Amino acid sequence: MKKNKIGFISLGCSKNLCDTEVMLHHIADAGYEITPEETEADVIIVNTCAFIESAKRESIDNILDIAWLKEHRSLKGIVVCGCMAERYRESLLEEIPEIDAAVGVGSIHKIVEAIDSVLSGQSEKYVSFEDKNACPMGGDRVITTGDHMAYLKIAEGCSNRCTYCAIPTIRGAMRSRAMEDIVSEAKELDGIGVKELNVIAQDTTAYGIDIYGEYKLPELLRRITAETNIPWIRLLYCYPDKITDELIAEMRVNERIVKYIDIPVQHVSENILRGMNRHGGEETVRNAVKKLREGVPGIVLRSTAIVGFPGETEDDFAALCSFVKEAKFERFGAFTYSREEDTPAYDFPNQIDPQTAQDRYDILMRTELPISESFSASRVGKIEHVLCEGFDPVSESYYGRTYAEAADIDGKVWFTSEFPVGEGTMIDVRITDSMDFDLVGETVI
């Protein structure tokens, strides 16, 4: 009997990708065939993002593109899940009638039921929005990032309540996973050969406070290190107010935690941080950067900032630019403020003109560019340990990343070799040149 084929489009962040991988396992376990070819699929699932306006537009565009396949090809149905489905559950099916089923973030374990319903030809559209705060976390996954790298989501939701952010409304309050459950998953990933483990949550540094009464990230890292052989453990989404001395010490002494941390500061102006309801003010942000620099020699800092937040003055923006120059973030990204309904900042006075926000974004990124370029140039002539991710036949080069590049958000190292280098191999590469955000090198014989 011919198996129905299921296509999958995953949008948004790495946390959303983990949900996609859980759903893929449920689908494969139910006997469906997963296909990367949209034109061959009987049902296509879109795991959407709705964090900011551009993400919502990308989600809608993907759904509408797939809707064309229902009219002109053999596609039988579209299932929409993830943040957009959760956030706009009342209007999504009405405004986009091509959608055949909607599954909320608390119902990802019902994905097979949604597919079954669509394929059965029922006239009533399948809808499932279970309590997101009661949704089981974790579960078996189909790893989509290759056997050499994986994300490990240690908590769901967020309790920080930043005034610009809809995540608490969409995903619920922060819920940490039990440490034993996380370590067990890390061991499974180690068993399939994962070389790099990216530890993630909406606020990774808050891990444990809700179920253990204290921040438990350092202890979790020690457990993962002790019970696996994964050589690289990387920390993403770590908030400045929760960068503890214990965490810094663990990063310094634990050789398998890569000396890289993603610490989204969002701003440095006391006025803007207060308006954003960021925990801790300017001093907290500055102290976190200072303590990481002093406590973990050679650390690479990645950060993000938001420009154009309501009430941001020229002085506020100048302070941010000055801080970026001072902090010398090796990796840095910025966003223009996105006015999101159902967030406190939506109704704030003194909304910034979009063009002014864009101009400030351009200035801020020009401020950062020479810092990033200087860091890349400083690495020329050095020998770096690289995790090979594949071979590009066009450039006839292998490519990979060092400890200083996180997957999908930073650059790559492009290198040649006189001998074959397999995907997932960790190898020494001499850096011979830098170009934009990438490096060029050759293997060391």
C-alpha positions in Angstrom: 0.0 0.0 0.0 1.4 3.4 -1.0 2.3 5.6 1.9 1.0 9.1 2.1 3.9 11.7 1.9 4.2 14.5 4.3 6.2 17.7 3.6 7.4 20.0 6.3 8.4 23.7 6.4 9.9 24.9 9.7 10.2 28.7 10.2 11.6 30.9 12.9 14.0 30.1 15.7 15.9 27.0 16.9 13.3 26.5 19.6 10.6 26.1 17.0 12.9 23.7 15.1 13.0 21.4 18.1 9.2 21.3 18.0 9.4 20.5 14.3 11.8 17.6 15.0 9.4 16.2 17.7 6.5 16.3 15.2 8.6 14.7 12.5 9.2 11.7 14.8 5.5 11.4 15.5 4.8 11.4 11.8 7.4 8.9 10.9 6.4 6.7 13.8 2.8 6.7 12.5 4.0 5.2 9.2 3.9 8.3 7.0 6.7 9.0 4.6 8.4 12.4 5.0 9.4 14.1 1.8 11.6 17.1 1.1 9.8 17.6 -2.2 6.8 19.9 -1.7 5.4 18.9 -5.2 5.3 15.2 -4.1 3.6 15.8 -0.7 0.0 14.8 0.1 0.0 17.1 3.2 2.3 19.9 4.0 2.8 21.1 7.6 4.0 24.7 8.2 5.5 25.3 11.6 5.1 29.1 11.8 6.8 32.0 13.6 4.9 35.1 14.8 7.6 36.9 16.9 7.7 40.1 14.8 6.0 41.5 11.7 8.6 40.2 9.2 8.3 36.7 10.7 4.5 36.8 10.4 4.7 37.9 6.8 7.2 35.1 6.0 4.8 32.6 7.5 1.8 33.9 5.6 3.8 34.0 2.3 4.8 30.3 2.8 1.2 29.3 3.4 0.0 31.1 0.4 2.7 29.6 -1.8 1.7 26.1 -0.7 -1.9 26.9 -1.3 -1.1 27.1 -5.0 -0.1 23.4 -4.9 -3.6 22.5 -3.7 -5.1 24.1 -6.7 -2.6 23.1 -9.3 -1.0 19.9 -8.0 -2.0 16.9 -6.0 -1.6 18.4 -2.5 -4.6 17.3 -0.3 -4.1 19.5 2.7 -2.2 22.2 4.7 -1.7 22.0 8.4 -0.5 25.1 10.2 1.1 24.9 13.6 3.5 26.9 15.8 3.4 30.4 17.1 1.2 32.0 14.4 -1.4 29.3 14.8 -1.3 29.8 18.5 -1.4 33.6 18.4 -4.1 34.0 15.8 -6.1 30.9 16.4 -9.4 32.8 16.1 -8.8 34.4 12.7 -6.2 32.2 10.9 -8.6 29.6 9.4 -11.1 32.3 8.5 -8.7 34.6 6.8 -6.8 31.8 5.0 -9.4 29.3 4.0 -6.9 27.1 2.2 -5.7 25.9 5.6 -7.2 22.5 6.5 -6.0 22.2 10.1 -4.5 24.3 12.9 -2.4 22.9 15.8 -1.3 25.1 18.7 2.0 25.0 20.5 0.5 22.9 23.2 -0.8 20.3 20.8 2.3 19.3 18.8 1.8 15.8 20.0 -1.5 15.8 18.1 0.1 16.3 14.7 -0.7 12.8 13.5 -4.4 13.3 14.4 -4.4 16.5 12.3 -2.9 14.7 9.3 -5.3 11.8 9.7 -8.2 14.2 9.8 -7.1 16.0 6.7 -6.5 12.9 4.7 -9.9 11.4 5.7 -11.6 14.2 3.8 -13.7 15.3 6.7 -15.6 18.5 6.0 -14.9 20.0 9.4 -11.4 21.4 9.8 -9.3 19.9 12.5 -8.3 22.3 15.3 -6.4 21.5 18.5 -5.3 24.1 21.0 -4.5 22.3 24.3 -3.1 24.1 27.3 0.4 25.2 26.4 1.4 25.3 30.0 0.6 21.6 30.4 2.2 20.5 27.1 4.7 17.7 27.6 8.2 18.9 26.9 10.9 17.1 25.0 10.4 13.7 23.3 12.0 11.7 20.6 13.1 13.7 17.6 14.2 13.4 14.0 17.3 15.5 14.0 17.3 17.7 10.9 20.6 19.5 11.5 22.9 16.6 10.6 24.4 14.0 12.9 27.2 16.4 13.9 25.1 19.2 15.5 21.9 19.4 17.5 19.9 21.8 19.6 18.9 20.9 23.2 15.8 22.8 24.4 16.0 22.8 28.2 12.9 24.9 29.0 9.7 26.2 27.3 8.0 29.6 27.5 9.3 32.8 29.2 8.4 34.7 32.4 10.5 37.8 31.7 7.6 39.9 30.3 9.6 42.3 28.2 7.1 44.9 27.0 7.8 44.4 23.3 7.6 40.6 23.3 4.6 38.4 22.6 6.3 35.1 23.5 4.8 34.8 27.0 1.4 35.2 25.5 2.1 32.6 22.8 4.3 30.1 24.6 3.3 30.6 28.2 5.3 31.1 31.4 8.8 29.5 31.6 8.7 25.8 32.4 12.1 24.1 32.9 12.5 20.4 32.0 13.7 18.0 34.6 17.4 17.7 34.7 17.4 13.9 34.3 15.2 14.2 31.2 17.6 16.7 29.6 20.7 14.7 30.4 19.1 11.6 29.1 18.4 13.4 25.8 22.0 14.7 25.7 23.2 11.1 26.0 21.0 10.0 23.1 22.4 12.8 21.0 25.9 11.8 22.0 25.1 8.2 20.9 24.3 9.3 17.3 27.6 11.1 17.1 26.7 14.8 17.8 29.8 16.9 18.1 28.2 20.2 19.0 25.3 20.6 21.4 23.5 24.0 21.4 21.8 24.5 24.7 18.7 26.7 24.2 15.6 28.1 25.8 13.8 31.5 25.6 16.0 32.4 28.5 18.6 29.7 29.0 20.2 31.3 32.1 16.8 31.1 33.9 16.9 27.3 33.8 15.8 25.7 37.0 14.5 28.7 38.9 10.8 27.5 38.6 11.3 23.9 39.6 14.4 23.9 41.8 14.2 27.4 43.3 17.6 28.5 42.0 19.5 28.8 38.7 20.7 25.4 37.7 22.4 25.9 34.4 25.9 25.4 35.7 25.0 22.2 37.4 23.2 21.0 34.2 26.3 21.7 32.2 28.4 19.7 34.6 26.0 16.8 34.3 26.0 16.9 30.5 29.8 17.0 30.5 30.2 14.2 33.0 27.7 11.9 31.2 28.4 12.5 27.6 31.5 12.8 25.3 30.1 15.7 23.2 33.2 17.9 22.6 31.4 21.2 22.1 28.6 22.6 24.3 27.4 26.0 23.3 25.2 28.4 25.2 22.6 30.6 23.4 20.0 33.1 24.6 21.6 33.9 28.0 20.2 37.0 29.7 22.6 39.6 31.3 20.9 39.7 34.6 21.4 36.0 35.2 25.0 35.7 34.2 26.2 34.4 37.6 29.7 34.0 39.0 29.1 30.2 39.1 28.2 30.1 35.4 31.3 32.2 34.5 33.5 29.9 36.5 32.0 26.8 34.8 32.7 28.3 31.4 36.3 29.1 32.4 37.2 25.7 33.8 35.1 23.4 31.6 37.0 22.9 28.4 34.1 21.4 26.6 31.9 24.5 27.0 33.0 26.6 24.0 34.2 30.0 24.9 31.2 31.7 23.2 28.0 33.0 24.6 24.9 34.7 23.2 23.9 37.5 25.5 21.0 39.6 24.1 21.4 43.0 25.8 18.7 44.8 23.6 19.9 48.2 24.7 22.0 50.1 27.2 20.1 53.2 27.9 18.5 53.2 31.4 15.5 54.9 30.0 14.9 52.3 27.3 15.7 49.3 29.4 13.2 50.5 31.9 10.6 50.9 29.2 11.4 47.4 27.9 11.0 46.0 31.4 14.4 44.3 31.1 15.5 42.9 34.4 18.5 45.0 35.5 19.5 48.3 34.0 22.6 49.7 32.3 24.9 48.7 35.2 23.7 45.1 34.9 24.4 45.0 31.2 27.9 46.5 31.5 28.8 44.3 34.5 27.8 41.1 32.6 30.0 42.0 29.6 32.9 43.0 31.9 32.7 39.9 34.1 32.5 37.6 31.0 35.5 39.3 29.4 37.6 39.1 32.7 36.3 35.7 33.8 36.6 33.7 30.5 39.8 34.7 28.6 39.3 34.6 24.9 35.5 34.5 25.0 33.5 35.5 22.0 30.4 37.5 22.8 27.4 37.6 20.6 24.6 40.1 21.3 21.6 41.8 19.8 19.9 45.2 20.2 16.6 46.8 19.3 16.5 50.3 17.8 13.5 52.5 17.5 11.8 51.4 20.7 9.0 53.9 21.7 10.6 57.0 23.4 14.1 56.2 22.1 15.8 59.6 21.9 18.9 60.6 19.9 20.8 60.5 23.2 19.6 57.0 24.0 20.6 55.8 20.5 24.0 57.5 20.8 24.6 55.7 24.1 23.8 52.4 22.4 26.3 53.1 19.6 29.0 54.1 22.1 28.4 51.0 24.2 28.7 48.8 21.1 32.1 50.4 20.3 33.2 49.9 23.9 31.9 46.3 24.3 33.5 45.2 21.0 31.0 42.3 20.5 32.6 39.9 18.1 29.2 38.9 16.8 26.3 41.4 16.8 22.9 41.8 15.2 20.1 44.4 15.5 16.4 44.7 14.9 14.1 47.6 14.3 11.3 47.7 16.9 8.2 45.8 15.7 5.0 47.1 17.2 3.2 43.9 18.2 -0.5 43.9 19.3 -1.2 42.4 22.8 2.1 43.7 24.1 2.4 46.6 26.6 4.7 48.6 24.3 2.1 48.6 21.5 0.2 51.4 23.4 3.3 53.3 24.5 3.5 57.0 23.6 6.2 58.4 21.4 6.3 55.6 18.8 9.3 56.0 16.5 8.9 56.7 12.8 9.8 53.5 10.9 12.3 55.4 8.7 14.0 56.8 11.7 14.3 53.3 13.2 15.7 52.0 9.9 18.2 54.8 9.8 19.3 54.0 13.3 19.6 50.3 12.4 21.9 51.2 9.5 24.1 53.4 11.6 24.4 50.8 14.4 25.4 48.0 12.0 27.9 50.3 10.4 29.3 50.9 13.9 29.6 47.2 14.5 31.1 46.3 11.1 34.8 47.3 11.7 34.7 45.5 15.1 33.6 42.2 13.4 36.1 42.8 10.6 38.9 43.4 13.0 38.1 40.2 14.9 38.2 38.2 11.6 41.5 39.8 10.6 43.1 39.0 13.9 42.6 35.3 13.3 44.5 35.2 10.0 47.7 33.1 10.5 46.3 31.1 13.4 45.4 27.5 13.6 41.8 26.9 14.5 39.9 23.8 15.4 37.0 23.4 12.9 33.9 21.2 12.8 33.5 20.3 9.2 29.9 20.6 7.9 30.3 19.5 4.3 31.9 20.1 0.9 30.8 22.8 -1.6 31.5 21.5 -5.2 31.2 25.0 -6.7 34.0 26.6 -4.7 35.7 23.1 -4.3 36.1 23.9 -0.6 35.1 22.3 2.6 33.2 24.4 5.0 32.6 24.4 8.8 32.8 26.4 11.9 35.1 27.1 14.8 34.1 27.7 18.5 33.6 31.4 17.4 30.7 30.7 15.0 27.3 29.5 16.0 25.3 27.6 13.4 23.0 29.7 11.0 23.7 33.0 12.6 27.5 33.5 12.2 29.9 33.0 9.3 31.8 29.9 8.2 35.3 28.8 7.6 36.0 27.7 4.0 39.0 25.5 3.7 40.9 23.2 1.3 42.5 19.9 2.1 44.9 17.5 0.5 42.9 14.6 2.0 39.2 13.9 2.3 37.5 15.4 5.3 34.2 13.8 6.4 31.1 15.8 7.6 31.3 15.9 11.4 35.1 15.6 11.5 36.9 18.0 13.8 40.1 19.2 12.2 42.8 21.8 12.5 42.8 24.5 9.9 45.3 27.3 9.3 43.4 30.6 8.6 44.9 32.3 5.5 42.4 35.1 4.8 39.2 36.7 6.0 36.3 38.0 3.8 33.3 39.7 5.3 32.1 37.4 8.1 33.8 34.3 6.7 37.3 32.9 7.0 39.4 31.0 4.5 42.0 28.4 5.4 43.7 25.1 4.7 44.0 21.9 6.7 47.1 21.4 8.7 49.0 18.3 7.7 
